[in-house]
Amino acid sequence: MILATSSFKGRKGETAIAPGEYNFTVGLGVKTLAEYGEHSLGTQILVNYPRAVEADVLPRLEMDALILTSIQSDPRKLAQRYVETYERRKALLNSQESSSAEDLADFDTVFDQLMQGEIPEQHQQQDQLVYRLLKADLEGHYQILEHPKIIAELQEFVRSEWVDIATGRAIKFTAGLAQPSLKLGENEICVPFIPEGEEVIVTRSPLINSNGVIVLTNRHLPEAMKLKGCVHIHPKTAMDNMQCDFDGDRLAFAPAKDFPTLADEVKEYNLPENRYPDVVKKAKVPYTGTFEEIALSAMENKIGIIANEIQKNVALQWEAQLIPKEEKFGYLKRISVHMKEVAARQDKGELELPEKVLQQALVTS
C-alpha cells in the first residue's frame, strides 16, 4: 500500500506518520455507501411458520388484497398507490423524492417526450421518471393518466402487486449491510433506528431451513449509530445461523412486536431439541478457466434450486400435519396406493431406488 505525501502533512504528535515500512491488517469496504432497502419474505421463509402465517401474515395480505381490489379500476387511486409505494422505498434509502419545484423542474420536458411516444431513458431509471410524472400530475390536472404508456405502467404495477400478495412477498422486512462486531453478544444485534432492548427477527436469503431465522435483542453501539444502512452482528451468530459473511451480504430484520406470533414460532424452532443439525459450510473454491467457463459455471449455481426443493418438502410436511382429521384417512390411502406403484416399478426394473428409500416405500405402502 502506498500512502500519498499528503497523508503525512499537518500531522503532529501521536497522529504523525513517520516514513518507513509498515505491516497493516486492513478490512476493505465502503460502509458509507450502504443503504437500507426492502426485503420480501415470500414462501421460502413463510412456509416454515404456519401459525405465524395464519395470525400475522394472512390478515395483512387479505387487507392488501381488499385495498387493491377497491382501487385497481380507479386510475387516480392507483397512481396514488404507485407514488406512495415508491416514496416508501426511497424513504428507506434516506433519499426520498420530494415534490419541490427544483425536483420537478423538467416535468414539461419529460411530458413533451412522453407525448411523442416514449418514456425517456435518461440517467434516472424509468420507475423514477414515472413516479415524477405521476407525482406532478396528481397535484395538477390529471393530464396523463389516460396516456397509453402510463396505463401500461400502472397495469404492470397492479400485476406485480397481485403477485406479491399471492406469494407472500408483500410482507416486507428491512434489509441492511451485515457488519461484524465482537462487542455484541451472540444473542444481540445493533440496528440503529430500532429502540435499544427490543427483540428483532433476523434472517437472510436464500434460507436453508428454520435455523436461518432467529430472534435477537437490539443493543446500540455508539460507534455504529452513525453508519446508516448497516446492521452489526456477532460473527459467530452470522455464520452459524445464516452462513453470512461480511463481503456484501445483507441481513433482513423487523421488530418482533410487529410479528409476535412469528417471533414466538422462531424461538420455538431454535430450541436445541427443535433445531436442524448445523450446516457445515465448505471452504470456497476459486473459479478457474476462461471468463466464458467461469460465467457458465456461475450461471449453473444450484443454491436457489436446492432452497426451493427444501421449501417444497417443508410445505408437504405442514400439509400432512395440518390436514383436517376427517380427510387424513383418504390422504394416507392415496399415499399408500402411490407407494405400492413405486415398489411395483422397482420390481419391474423401471426404477433404481436406493435400498433405504425402497424400504421406506414398502413400509408406507
Secondary structure, 3 states (H helix, E strand, C coil): CCCCHHHCCCCCHHHCCCCCCCCCCCCCCCHHHCCCEEEECHHHHHCCCHHHHHHHHHHHHHHHHHHHHHHCCCHHHHHHHHHHHHHHHHHHCCCCCCCCCCCCCCHHHHHHHHHCCCCCCCCCCHHHHHHHHHHHHHCCCCCCCCCHHHHHHHHHHHHHHHHHHHHCCCCEEEEEEEEECCCCCCCEEECCCCCCCCEEEEECCCCCCHHHEEEEEECCCHHHCCCCCEEEECHHHHHHHHCCCCCCCEEEEEEHHHCHHHHHHHHHHCCCCCCCCCCCCCCCCCCCCCHHHHHHHHHCCCHHHHHHHHHHHHHHHHHHHHCCHHHHHHHHHHHHHHHHHHHHHHHCCCCCCCHHHHHHHHHHC
